[in-house]
Amino acid sequence: MRRPLRRIGVAGAVAAAATASAAVATASAQRRRARRSWQATPAPDRLGGLRGETMTVAGDGDVPLHVEIDEPESRDPEAPTIVFVHGWMLTLDCWHLQRLAFRPSHRMVLYDQRSHGRSGTVEASDCTVGQLARDLESVIEAAAPEGPLVLVGHSMGGMTIMEYAKQRPDVMEDRVIGLALLSTSAGDLGQLLPGRVGRALKTRSPALLALGARVPRLVRAGRRVTSGPAYWATKRLAFGDEDVPPEYAAFTDAMISASEASVVWDFWPLISGLDEYASLAGFDGIPTMVAVGSRDLLTPVRHAHRIADLVPDSRVVVFEGAGHMIMLECADEITKLIEELAGPG
């Protein structure tokens, strides 16, 4: 009996390996097709293909921050400047569809957060939410020093705005007329992924991140080898609808893939240890939109409701079936929410 059982075991292992290999090959092929489709679109219509007037702003600790300003040919001088703050492992390019919509009517300021995109890279010790807030302060002082403001933050960008409200209550009271917080949280994010996998990663994350910090070359090589599965994971975690345009998934995957591997472990303590509940007092009296996808696996709906419970002049908008990247997946709806805060321009 032993030989037949052994043969069955070997056959099962071979079948499992073949299935896994086929899945990886399928994901890699999907990634290649999606990237070709995305890259074939000519700029500026291609996602990430927009550019504005550029400037470099010295952030906290003099880190150079890449800033872009979109200035319409004519606008109401009383209209606010919209400041966009992107999330973890993304870049200012994630706001592409909102930029297209608001370019004719609104002045916009966008920037790459430290260690992201075209901005300067810093050490892990300089990746705190307090420093992100001081970076936002520097950007506002340099690129939007006067007039009303609408602040829009996605994921870690929303956390940045929360901390900014605590640091600069004067600006919040005197200048900020609206807030849009997308797919974000004020805390309790120690388990970033759902289910059993998320619980395992939460337990082992300090050891895994410490290992990644010690062997960055190995991590970079691993990212190349696993690009297909990584694309599948990005699509699964970033979007709720399986039929989301492949260009959206390819664009998001490209932003994440272009980020340094160190961004993962450098900013993880900020995410996992976040506690910005007290900062929400700085939103008092400011109209606040808290938007989230019903299938957001990274910052679930309960986080949006927790924020709204602590901000009197706020409302929660839940997009059924959407995931974490709602500025792409629900672009028109997000643009309308921001326009409610900023006015027609």
Secondary structure, DSSP 8 states (H G I E B T S, - for coil): -HHHHHHHHHHHHHHHHHHHHHHHHHHHHHHHHHHHHHHHS-TTTSTT----EEEEEE-GGG-EEEEEEE--SS--TTS-EEEEE--TT--GGGGHHHHHHHTTT--EEEE--TTSTTS----GGG--HHHHHHHHHHHHHHH--SS-EEEEEETHHHHHHHHHHHH-HHHHHHTEEEEEEES--SB--S--S-HHHHHHHHHHHHHHHHHHHH-HHHHHHHHHHTHHHHHHHHHHHH-S-TTS-HHHHHHHHHHHHHS-THHHHHHHHHHHT-B-TGGGGGGTTS-EEEEEETT-SSS-HHHHHHHHHH-TTEEEEEETT--S-HHHHTHHHHHHHHHHHH---
